[in-house]
Amino acid sequence: MPSIYGNYRPKPKGKGTWNLQEVEQYQRLHYVSKIKPHVTEALKGRKLTPGERLQEARKISRDLYSHESAEVKNEVKAARQAAIERKRERDQVDDQSGERKPEHYQRYVIPQ
């Protein structure tokens, strides 16, 4: 029985990942120095599930990020853009054939 998609072959994609949002990048850069003390204080003496703790930490991070200076926000945006560019280069396929380059397969075969 023929496929309903005919000869359609999607281009291979990279590992199922997504780009971080600005607040998530902010967390990566400043969790220990700026966010963790606020989260520790907010959670002190409260019995929460791991999901509730994570939700509270994200809420605090969003609030802190919204009050950050333009300099910190620009730093976060630059780090996020650099991560997007690294991912784009890593997942780039050969434009002529639509196939992955051998270097991409090495990443899965040879531990780095």
C-alpha positions in Angstrom: 0.0 0.0 0.0 1.5 3.4 -1.0 2.1 6.0 1.7 -0.2 8.9 1.9 2.9 11.1 1.9 4.2 9.9 -1.4 7.9 10.6 -1.9 8.0 13.2 0.9 11.2 12.9 3.0 11.5 15.5 5.8 14.9 16.9 6.3 16.7 15.4 9.3 16.5 17.6 12.3 18.8 17.8 15.3 18.2 16.4 18.6 14.8 17.3 19.9 15.8 20.4 21.7 14.5 24.0 21.9 16.0 27.3 22.5 15.9 28.7 26.0 13.6 31.7 26.7 15.3 34.8 28.1 14.2 34.1 31.7 15.6 30.5 31.4 18.9 31.9 30.1 18.9 34.4 33.0 18.5 31.5 35.4 21.5 29.7 33.9 23.7 32.7 34.2 22.6 34.1 37.5 20.9 31.4 39.6 23.5 31.1 42.3 24.4 34.7 42.6 21.0 36.4 42.3 18.1 34.0 42.3 18.9 31.3 44.8 18.9 33.5 47.9 15.4 34.7 47.1 14.2 31.2 46.4 15.7 29.8 49.6 14.0 32.6 51.6 10.6 32.1 49.9 10.7 28.3 50.4 11.9 28.4 54.0 9.6 26.4 56.3 7.2 25.4 53.5 6.4 21.8 52.6 6.1 21.8 48.8 6.3 19.1 46.1 9.3 19.3 43.7 6.9 20.6 41.0 5.6 23.3 43.3 9.2 24.3 44.3 10.2 24.6 40.6 7.1 26.6 39.9 7.9 29.0 42.7 11.5 29.3 41.6 10.4 30.1 38.0 7.9 32.7 39.3 10.7 34.4 41.4 13.1 34.3 38.4 10.5 36.0 36.2 9.9 38.7 38.7 13.7 39.3 39.3 14.4 39.4 35.6 11.6 41.9 34.9 13.3 44.3 37.4 16.9 43.8 36.1 18.8 46.6 34.5 19.1 47.0 30.7 22.8 45.9 31.0 21.9 42.5 32.5 19.1 42.0 30.0 21.4 42.7 27.1 23.9 40.2 28.6 21.2 37.6 28.7 20.0 38.3 25.2 23.6 38.1 23.9 24.2 34.7 25.7 20.9 33.4 24.4 21.7 34.5 20.8 25.1 32.9 21.0 23.5 29.6 22.2 21.1 29.7 19.3 24.0 30.2 16.8 26.0 27.3 18.3 22.9 25.1 18.0 22.3 26.2 14.4 25.9 25.4 13.4 25.8 22.1 15.2 22.6 21.0 13.5 23.3 22.3 10.1 22.8 19.9 7.2 24.4 19.8 3.8 22.3 22.1 1.7 22.9 20.3 -1.6 21.7 16.8 -0.5 19.7 17.6 2.6 21.7 15.0 4.4 23.7 15.3 7.6 27.5 15.7 7.4 29.7 13.0 8.8 30.8 15.3 11.6 27.2 15.3 13.0 27.2 11.5 13.3 30.5 11.5 15.1 28.8 13.4 17.9 26.7 10.4 18.6 29.4 7.7 18.1 32.4 9.3 19.7 31.9 10.7 23.2 32.9 14.3 23.5 
